[in-house]
Amino acid sequence: MDLIIFAHPDNKNSHNAAILKLVTGRLNMKFKDFEVIDLYADNFDPVFRLVKEPDSKAAQVKKYQQQVAKADRLIFIYPVWWYNFPAILKGFIEHVFHSGFAYDFLLASDNTHVLEQKLKGKTAIVINTYGRSKEDAKARGNPLAIILDKSVLGFCGIKVAARVEWFDVKGPALIPKDIVNKIDAAL
């Protein structure tokens, strides 16, 4: 089963919404089982607090963890803002991909800690939109490949199988043919 994690406030008319519609349409055409987590539509609260979280938030995080556990492949769709992912997605990662669920440290016989990657065997596709040019984005390095792909997903055992980046996103939410082809290849 595929699990789409969508992190854009406009799930109807944005460029990311067009990508979501394309991806779900393609998965339907392939008769693939999938679920969608729409973080904004779910009113997900990404903030950690010192006080006890409401039971409703704990239940929402538990449901997300069950969806992640059930999925073979995660498909992230989100815009790149300030060369990073939206805060709501960072909060999702911090709440859902935590110690005990996504990874753990085991004590080895020599008293060293060994990483246990609890999500090993899963794959991910990451699809991003940028308001800037490819040259401008690349001049700043590729922080997303380091933060999400390696430091989060890789740490938990998830292999990023494909990353699709759509640069210079402006105007009507029409996906260029080359981006459609890249998404099709990734799926």
BELSULJO-V113868 format. One record per residue. RES is the residue in three letters. SS is DSSP state (2 for helix, 1 for strand, 0 for the rest). PSI is psi in whole degrees, -180 to 180 (NA if undefined). Layout:
RES:SS:PSI, RES:SS:PSI
//
This chain:
MET:0:143, ASP:1:145, LEU:1:118, ILE:1:126, ILE:1:110, PHE:1:127, ALA:1:74, HIS:0:138, PRO:0:-21, ASP:0:101, ASN:0:13, LYS:0:-47, ASN:0:-3, SER:0:168, HIS:2:-39, ASN:2:-35, ALA:2:-38, ALA:2:-39, ILE:2:-45, LEU:2:-45, LYS:2:-42, LEU:2:-49, VAL:2:-47, THR:2:-37, GLY:2:-43, ARG:2:-41, LEU:2:-39, ASN:2:-42, MET:2:-30, LYS:0:3, PHE:0:38, LYS:0:137, ASP:0:135, PHE:1:159, GLU:1:157, VAL:1:129, ILE:1:114, ASP:1:99, LEU:0:-40, TYR:0:-44, ALA:0:-32, ASP:0:-5, ASN:0:40, PHE:0:131, ASP:0:109, PRO:0:-5, VAL:0:133, PHE:0:142, ARG:0:156, LEU:0:-24, VAL:0:163, LYS:0:133, GLU:0:148, PRO:0:151, ASP:2:-35, SER:2:-37, LYS:2:-41, ALA:2:-40, ALA:2:-38, GLN:2:-44, VAL:2:-43, LYS:2:-42, LYS:2:-44, TYR:2:-43, GLN:2:-40, GLN:2:-40, GLN:2:-43, VAL:2:-44, ALA:2:-37, LYS:2:-27, ALA:0:145, ASP:0:-31, ARG:1:136, LEU:1:136, ILE:1:111, PHE:1:129, ILE:1:117, TYR:1:156, PRO:1:156, VAL:1:118, TRP:1:126, TRP:0:38, TYR:0:34, ASN:1:176, PHE:1:160, PRO:0:150, ALA:2:-34, ILE:2:-34, LEU:2:-38, LYS:2:-44, GLY:2:-39, PHE:2:-48, ILE:2:-46, GLU:2:-36, HIS:2:-40, VAL:2:-44, PHE:0:50, HIS:0:173, SER:1:136, GLY:0:-30, PHE:0:-56, ALA:0:-25, TYR:1:168, ASP:1:167, PHE:1:124, LEU:1:149, LEU:1:118, ALA:0:168, SER:0:-23, ASP:0:18, ASN:0:19, THR:0:159, HIS:1:134, VAL:1:132, LEU:1:129, GLU:1:114, GLN:1:102, LYS:0:-11, LEU:0:21, LYS:0:139, GLY:0:-16, LYS:0:156, THR:1:169, ALA:1:150, ILE:1:134, VAL:1:124, ILE:1:120, ASN:1:149, THR:1:144, TYR:0:138, GLY:0:-7, ARG:0:172, SER:0:161, LYS:2:-42, GLU:2:-44, ASP:2:-44, ALA:2:-45, LYS:2:-27, ALA:2:-22, ARG:0:12, GLY:0:-162, ASN:0:74, PRO:2:-30, LEU:2:-38, ALA:2:-32, ILE:2:-49, ILE:2:-59, LEU:2:-54, ASP:2:-49, LYS:2:-53, SER:2:-28, VAL:2:-70, LEU:2:-50, GLY:2:-41, PHE:2:-35, CYS:2:-5, GLY:0:5, ILE:0:129, LYS:1:126, VAL:1:111, ALA:1:-29, ALA:1:147, ARG:1:123, VAL:1:124, GLU:1:127, TRP:1:111, PHE:0:165, ASP:0:43, VAL:0:112, LYS:0:165, GLY:0:-156, PRO:0:152, ALA:0:63, LEU:0:123, ILE:0:124, PRO:0:151, LYS:2:-40, ASP:2:-33, ILE:2:-40, VAL:2:-45, ASN:2:-41, LYS:2:-40, ILE:2:-44, ASP:2:-43, ALA:2:-37, ALA:2:-35, LEU:0:NA
//
